[in-house]
Amino acid sequence: MEWKTRKNYPVWMQKENRWGLVDVIGFKKQTQTSRAEVDGYEIEEKNGLSQQNRNFEKLQQLKNSFSSNVRVNTCQLKANQNHKDLNVCPRRR
């Protein structure tokens, strides 16, 4: 698997009518044996409900940004959590 990552990936926030940035995103190209994948992570720096809601909206917009043949996994993390921990970020298969 060859992943490419990017910080601060832009997504359109319809409710706010402006661009928002997903903290970290990973892209994997489609191969003959697997479809393309995108992993998006939002890191919660404050415990505020408004930030959680905004992060959730950004991750939903990220899911809607790709066609149905792309597997999109999203996860909202607290600053002290590891994205590789399957208990924190379960992956759909």
LINWO-V45796 format. One record per helix or strand of 2 or more residues. SS is the DSSP state (a for helix, b for strand). FROM is the first residue (numbers start at 0). TO is the last residue. If there is no record, write none. Layout:
ss/from/to
SS/FROM/TO
SS/FROM/TO
This chain:
ss/from/to
b/2/12
b/17/27
b/36/43
a/48/63
b/70/77
